[in-house]
Amino acid sequence: MSTTISIDQNAIKQVAERSIQRTMDSHGITDRSQLKDEAIQSAYKHAEETLRAEAEREADPGYQQRKALEEENRLLRMQNEALRNSRPASGTSSGSTVADADIMAQKLGPAVWNHKLDGNGRLQAIGIDPAINTAGFRAEVKEYFGPGSSSMKAAELARVNLARYKLLKNAGKCLRII
C-alpha cells in the first residue's frame, strides 16, 4: 500500500533511541558499543514502521470517527455518573424529597407519630407541604386508595405517574385515609 504519509526523522530517532536505551537498561549494558549494528538498525526500522502505522491510522477517517465516538461515549458516561450521584437517596428517585410515611413513623416512634402530630404535621414530617391538604386532594387520595377504590386504577397511576402515586399513597397514610 503506497501512502504519502511522511514521518519526521527526529521522531523516528527519538522512538528508536528510547527503545535502544530500554534494551540496554534491561540487559545491564552500559556501553552502546556492546550492541550489534543490526540491533540498532532494527530499532530504527521498527520505530519508523510504528510511527508510519500510527500516522496512517490517524489519517484514516474511520479511525477519527471512532475516536470521536469513544470520546463522546466517555463524556456521556461521566454525565450519567454525575446524574446518578446527584439523585436523592433511594426511595425518592422520582426527584421528590418525600420520605416514606411508614419509615418516618418508625423513626419518630408511635407516640410522636400517632399522638403528637396531626395530619398536617405528619405531612410536613415526610416532606409534603401541608397546604396540599385540601378537600380535592383528599378526594383524589380516596379515589385511588380509599375504601371501595379500584386497585387497577391505582396500578395504572403507578405505571403512568409513579411520583404522583407515591405522593398520594404517603399522604393518604399521613392523613389516615388509607
N, C-alpha and C positions, 0 to 999 in steps of 0.2 A: 504494500500500500504506500503510495507516494504522497507525502504531505509537504506543505510549505511551512511547516512549523519550525522556527529556528530556536535553538537553545543557546542561552548565554554561556560562553566558555568559562566565565568566572563562577557561575552557578555550578557547572559540572565540576570544576576544580574544588570548590568548597565541599560538595557532597562526597567526592572521591577522597579528599583528604580526611574528612571526618571518618569515613569508612576505614581508611588505612590506619588512622590513629586508634580506632576501636579495636581493630585486629591486632595491632602492636600491643595495646594495653592488655587484651585478653590472653595473649601468648607470652607476656612478660618480656617483650622485645623493646629495648631502649634505643637502639640504633637503626635508623631506616635502611642502612646499607645491608642489614641482615635479611631484608625482604628480597624475594626474587623479582626481577623486572616484569615477569609475566603476571605476578600477583598485582603489581601496581597498575599495569596496563589493564588488567581485568577489572580492577576497582574503577578506573576511569571509564571503561566501556560500560560497566554496569550502571554507573552514575548517569551517563549520557542516555542509556536506554530507559532508565527510571524517569528521568526528567522529561524525556520525549513522550513517554506514555502518559505522564501526568498532564503535559501540555495538550496532548491530543484529547484526553478525557475532558479537560477544562473547555476545549473548543467545541465539544460535541453539544448541540442544542438539547438533546435528550438528557444529558448529564446535568446541564444547567437547570432544566425544568425540574428534574428530580431533586436537586439540591434546594431549589426554591420551595418545592412542596414539603421537603423534610423540615425546612426552617419554619414554614407556616404551621406544620403539624406540631413542632416543638412549642411554638408560641401559643397555639390553641390548648395544648396540654397544660401549659403554665397557667393560662387563663382559667381553665376548668379547675385546676387545683386551687387557685386563689378563690374562685367562687365557692368551691366545696368547703374551704377553710373559713369563709366569711359567713356561712349559713349559721342560723341559730342551732341550738342543741337539738338532738333527735327528738321527735315527737312534735316539733314545731316547724317541720320542713316546709310547711305551706307559706312560710315567710312571716307569719304572725307570731306574736310573743305570748300567745295564750297557753297557759300551763294546763295540764290535765286536772280536772276537778277532783278525781279520786286520789291522785298523788298529793295534791295540795291539802286535801282533808287529812291525809295521814301525816303530812309534815306538821300541820298546825295542831293536830290532835283533835279528838272528838269534842272535848269541852269547848274549845275555841270555835271550831267549825260549826257545831250544832247549836251552841247556846250564846256565844258572844257576838257572832256575826249574823247579820240579817242577809237577805238575798243580795242586796246591792254590795254589801261588804264581802260576801263570798265571790261575787263577780269581780270586784276590784282585786281580790286576793289572787285570782288566776290571770289577771291582766286584761280584763274586759272593762271598758268604760261603762259605769253604771247608767249613764244616760241612754244606753241602748235598751234598757228595761222599760219598754212601752207595751201597751196593750197589743199592738200589731206584732211586735217581736214575740211576745208570749204566745200569741195565736199561731205564729209560724212554728215555734218550738212544739206546740201541741199537735200541729198538723203532721209533723214528721215523727215525733217521739211520744206524744201524749197517749192517754187511753184511747183505744179504738183507732189508732193511726195505722197506716199501711207500712209494713216493713219493706215492701217492694218500692214504695215511693222514697223511703229513706235510703235504700240501697242505690237508687237511681241518682239521688242528690249526691251521695258519696262518690259515685262514678263521675258525675259531671262537675261537681264543685266540692272537692274534699275539704278545702279550707272552711267553706260555709257549713258543711256537715259537722265538722269538729267544733266550730263556734257554737252552733245551735245545740249540739249534744252536751257540751260542757256548761253552757249557760242554763240549759234545762236542769242539769244536776244541781247547779248552784241555786236556782230558783225553786227547786224541789217540784218541778213539773214532771220530771222523769222519776 
